[in-house]
Amino acid sequence: QVQLVESGGGLVQTGGSLRLSCAASGSIFSINAMGWYRQAPGKQRELVADIILGGSTNYTDSVKGRFTISRDNAKNTVYLQLNSLKPEDTAVYYCHIHTTPWGFEYWGQGTQVTVSS
């Protein structure tokens, strides 16, 4: 069994900051990619950012320059620093990992981020 435990969501005002964390545990051989997705009410889930084992990162355009993804491989943990938050960033944020060698993927339970105007 693999578990992803997320933390760090909450309510902030426009321009504020939050830091999300996601710790993976269980029967994990190796984690290739770790990432964060988000889903706002009435919208499809979208990729926010991801980071692969070598450290390369990828961000959706709307968060570039404001969000930073990082990972601690020793702790199987991924972080997302959210700065300069906007009301349109309001969503449930989900952690996602892609493991090797069998390619299994896992999702966290989601953490709510609400940005008030």
N, C-alpha and C positions, 0 to 999 in steps of 0.2 A: 504494500500500500504506500502511496505517495500522498503527502499532504502539503498544501500551500497555505500558509497563515499570513494574512495581510494585516497591516495596521497603519495608522497615520491619517486616515481620512478625517473630515470634519467640516465645520462651517467657518468661512473666512470672508472678509470684506474684499471688494475689488482692490487689486494691487497687493494683496497679502500673499503669504507663502505657506506651503505645507510640504512635508516629506513623507512619502509612502515607503513602506518596507514590505517585503514578501520573503519569508523564509521557507525553503523547501526541505522536507525531511522524508525519510522512509527509504524504500528500495530504489535508490537512484545510483546508476553506474556513473554516468557523466551527463552534465547538462550542457548542451550546445548553445542554444539561444534562450535568453530570458527577456521577457518584455511586459509591457503594460498596454492594455486595451481599455477603452471606455465606451460606455453606452448611455446616451442621454435619453430621456423619455421620448418615445415615438421615433427614435432613430436607430439605425443599425449600429452594431458594435464596430468600432474602428480601432486600428492600431495607433497608439500614441507614440511609442518608442520601443526599440528593442536593442539588445546588445548581445553579440556573439562571444564565444569563448575567448577569441583572440583580442577582444576589446573594441572591435568596430561597432559603431552605433548608427542608428537610423531613427529619424524623427519625422512625424507628419509635419507638413509645412506650418500648420497653425500654431505649433508649440515651439518651433525652432527659435533659439535665443532666449526662451523663457524656462523651459524644462530641461533637466539633466538626468540622464539615466546612468547608473553605475552598478557594479556587482562586486560581491566579495565571494570569490570561488571557494575559499576555505569554509565559509559558512553557508554556501548554497543560498545566498541571499541577494536579492536585487532591490535597488532603491530607485525612487523617482523623486527628484527635487522639483517642486512646482513653485515657480516665482512669477511675480507680476500677473497673478491670477485674474481672470476675466469671468463675468457671468456665464459666458458661453463654454467655459471649462466645466461647468456643473454637469456631473454624470456619476455613474457608478464606475469605478476603476477596477479592472480585473488584472491580476497577475497571470502570466502564462509562461510555461517552460516547454522546451522541446529537448528531449533526452536522446542520448545515443547509447548503445548501437542500434536499438530496435525502432527508434523514431517515435516513441510514445510521447504524447502531449498531455499536459495537465493544466487545470485552471484553478485559480483561487476563488473564494466565495464572493469576492467583491467588497469594495469599501466605498462609501459615499463621500463625494467631494461636492460641497455646495458653496458657491461664490455669490455673495449678496452684492447688489448694486448700490 
